[in-house]
Amino acid sequence: MNILNNDLCSLIYDKLLNSYENDINNILYKINKKIEKLIINNNLITYDNCYYQINNYLFSKINEKIILINDPYIFGNQQVYISKVLDNPTYFDILIETSKSICETDNDCHIYLKKLKKLNYKDIIDNLYNIDYDNTINYYELILTSC
């Protein structure tokens, strides 16, 4: 037995449609904000102030939980950048974090992301990154170079 009349069904469908439309618009807004600084021109990929030079496809994933570390050593403000935990990030997510790290370390000399160096527990302790080590997370150092 159909207890909903046509007007009530139409009202429910309209509400659902508006809700889905708002959800889709919010998702599209977030995607646009995320990619607005991305420039792909032939083989050159840049994001804001950072150049991507890793041989992995930009939207392929690293299937693990990771933390990125950028240690500018003697450059910039000499503050070490430690990212939040990234869960199964794409290389694009890593590029975004790299750009953040360049801004936060004030090291605009080293802006070419060449590779990621996986750190082990000894590397972290030896370099004194002041991280509460978690063996469920992999730690990577951003290897950045200048021109």
MOKA-V289700 format. One record per pair of residues at least 12 apart in sequence whose ideal C-beta (glycine too) atoms are under 10 Angstrom apart, sorted by the first residue. I is the first residue (numbers start at 1). GAP is how many residues later the second one is. D is the distance in Angstrom with one decimal. If there is no record, write none. Layout:
i	gap	d
I	GAP	D
I	GAP	D
//
This chain:
i	gap	d
34	13	9.8
34	58	8.3
34	59	9.0
34	62	7.2
35	12	8.9
35	57	8.3
35	61	9.6
36	12	9.4
37	12	8.8
37	13	9.2
37	58	9.7
37	59	8.3
37	62	7.4
38	14	9.3
38	20	8.6
38	54	7.4
38	57	8.1
38	58	8.7
38	61	10.0
40	12	9.1
40	18	7.9
45	13	6.3
45	46	9.6
45	47	9.1
45	50	7.6
45	68	9.4
46	49	8.9
46	53	9.2
46	65	9.0
46	66	10.0
47	45	7.8
47	48	4.8
47	49	6.3
47	51	7.8
47	52	5.2
47	66	9.1
48	47	9.0
48	48	8.3
48	50	9.4
48	51	4.4
48	52	8.8
48	54	8.2
48	55	8.0
48	63	9.6
49	49	9.4
49	50	5.9
49	51	10.0
49	53	5.6
49	54	7.0
49	59	6.7
49	62	5.9
50	45	6.2
50	46	8.6
50	47	9.6
50	48	5.1
50	49	4.3
50	50	9.2
50	51	8.7
50	52	5.8
50	53	9.4
50	58	10.0
50	60	9.7
50	61	5.4
50	62	7.8
50	63	6.0
50	92	9.7
50	94	8.2
51	44	9.1
51	47	9.5
51	48	10.0
51	60	5.9
51	61	4.7
51	62	6.7
51	63	9.4
51	93	9.3
51	94	9.4
51	96	9.4
52	39	7.4
52	40	8.4
52	42	8.9
52	43	5.2
52	46	8.2
52	47	9.9
52	60	8.4
52	61	5.5
52	62	9.6
53	59	5.4
53	60	6.0
53	61	5.4
53	62	8.3
53	90	9.9
53	91	9.7
53	92	8.3
54	37	6.2
54	40	8.2
54	41	8.6
54	44	9.9
54	58	10.0
54	59	6.2
54	60	7.0
54	61	5.9
54	62	7.4
54	89	9.2
55	36	9.9
55	59	9.9
55	60	8.7
56	34	9.3
56	35	5.2
56	38	9.3
56	59	9.5
56	60	9.3
57	33	8.8
57	34	7.0
57	35	9.5
58	32	7.1
58	33	5.2
58	34	5.0
58	35	9.8
58	36	9.4
58	37	7.2
59	31	5.1
59	32	7.1
59	33	5.7
59	34	9.4
60	30	6.5
60	31	6.1
60	32	9.1
61	27	5.3
61	28	6.8
61	29	5.3
61	30	8.1
61	31	9.8
61	32	8.8
62	24	8.2
62	25	9.9
62	26	6.8
62	27	5.8
62	28	7.8
62	29	7.6
62	31	8.9
62	32	7.6
62	54	8.3
62	76	8.3
62	78	8.6
63	24	9.7
63	25	5.5
63	26	9.5
64	22	9.2
64	23	8.5
64	24	7.0
64	25	9.0
64	54	10.0
64	72	9.1
64	73	8.0
64	74	5.2
64	76	9.8
65	20	5.6
65	21	7.1
65	22	5.3
65	23	7.5
65	24	9.0
65	69	8.5
65	71	6.3
65	72	4.8
65	73	6.9
66	17	8.1
66	19	7.4
66	20	5.2
66	21	8.3
66	22	8.8
66	23	6.5
66	27	9.6
66	28	8.2
66	31	9.6
66	50	8.4
66	52	9.0
66	71	6.5
66	72	5.0
66	73	7.1
66	74	5.7
67	15	6.4
67	16	5.6
67	17	7.6
67	18	5.9
67	19	7.3
67	30	9.6
67	52	9.2
67	57	9.7
67	62	9.4
67	64	7.2
67	67	8.5
67	70	5.7
67	71	7.7
67	72	5.2
67	73	7.4
68	13	7.7
68	14	7.6
68	15	4.1
68	16	9.1
68	17	9.8
68	18	7.1
68	21	8.7
68	25	9.6
68	26	6.6
68	29	5.2
68	30	7.3
68	32	9.3
68	33	7.0
68	48	7.7
68	71	8.1
68	72	5.5
68	73	7.8
68	74	5.7
69	12	6.9
69	13	5.5
69	14	7.5
69	32	8.5
69	47	9.9
69	48	9.2
69	50	7.1
69	54	9.5
69	55	8.3
69	58	8.4
69	60	6.0
69	62	8.0
69	70	6.4
69	71	7.0
69	72	5.0
69	73	6.8
70	12	8.2
70	13	8.4
70	27	8.6
70	28	7.2
70	30	9.0
70	31	3.8
70	32	7.5
70	34	8.2
70	35	5.8
70	37	7.8
70	40	8.7
70	43	9.8
70	70	10.0
70	71	7.4
70	72	4.5
70	73	9.4
70	74	6.8
71	30	9.6
71	34	8.4
71	36	9.7
71	56	6.9
71	58	7.5
71	70	6.7
71	71	8.5
71	73	9.8
72	29	8.6
72	30	8.8
72	32	9.7
72	33	4.4
72	34	8.0
72	35	4.0
72	37	8.5
72	38	6.9
72	70	9.9
72	72	8.2
73	32	9.9
73	34	8.9
73	37	9.4
74	33	9.7
75	30	7.6
75	31	8.4
75	32	4.5
75	33	8.8
75	34	5.5
75	35	6.5
75	69	9.5
75	71	9.2
76	25	9.9
76	26	8.3
76	27	9.7
76	28	8.8
76	29	4.4
76	30	3.9
76	31	3.2
76	32	7.4
76	33	7.6
76	34	8.4
77	27	8.3
77	28	6.1
77	29	4.4
77	30	7.7
78	27	7.8
78	28	8.9
78	29	8.7
79	22	9.9
79	25	7.0
79	26	5.7
79	27	7.9
79	28	9.3
80	21	9.2
80	24	9.6
80	25	7.6
80	47	8.5
80	48	9.2
80	49	6.0
80	50	8.1
80	51	9.5
80	61	9.9
81	16	8.4
81	17	9.1
81	19	7.4
81	20	3.8
81	21	8.4
81	22	9.0
81	23	5.1
81	24	5.2
81	26	9.0
81	61	8.0
82	19	8.8
82	22	9.8
82	47	6.6
82	48	8.2
82	49	6.4
82	57	9.0
83	13	9.8
83	14	4.8
83	15	9.2
83	17	7.6
83	18	7.2
83	21	10.0
83	56	9.9
83	57	9.2
83	59	9.0
84	13	8.5
85	49	8.4
85	51	9.5
85	52	6.1
86	51	9.3
86	54	9.5
87	50	9.5
91	22	9.0
91	25	9.0
94	19	7.7
94	22	7.2
94	46	8.3
94	48	8.0
95	18	6.5
97	16	9.9
97	45	8.0
98	13	8.7
98	14	9.7
98	15	5.0
98	18	9.6
98	44	5.5
98	46	7.2
99	12	8.8
99	14	9.0
101	12	9.7
101	41	6.3
101	43	8.3
102	40	9.1
102	42	7.5
105	37	10.0
105	39	9.5
107	37	7.7
107	39	9.6
108	38	9.5
109	35	8.8
109	36	9.2
109	37	5.0
109	38	9.0
110	32	9.0
110	33	9.1
110	34	3.9
110	35	5.9
110	36	5.4
110	37	9.8
111	33	6.7
111	34	8.4
111	35	7.3
111	36	8.6
112	31	9.2
112	32	6.2
112	33	4.8
112	34	6.9
112	35	7.4
113	29	6.5
113	30	7.5
113	31	6.0
113	32	8.6
114	28	8.9
114	29	4.8
114	30	6.9
114	31	5.3
115	25	9.3
115	26	9.3
115	27	8.6
115	28	4.6
115	29	9.5
115	30	9.6
116	22	9.7
116	23	10.0
116	24	4.3
116	25	7.2
116	26	6.7
116	27	6.8
117	22	9.5
117	23	6.4
117	24	4.5
117	25	8.1
117	26	5.5
118	20	6.3
118	21	7.4
118	22	5.6
118	23	8.2
119	12	9.6
119	19	8.1
119	20	4.3
119	21	6.5
119	22	5.7
120	18	9.5
120	19	8.2
121	12	6.0
121	14	7.9
121	18	8.6
123	16	7.8
123	18	7.9
124	15	6.0
124	17	9.6
127	14	8.5
129	12	9.3
//
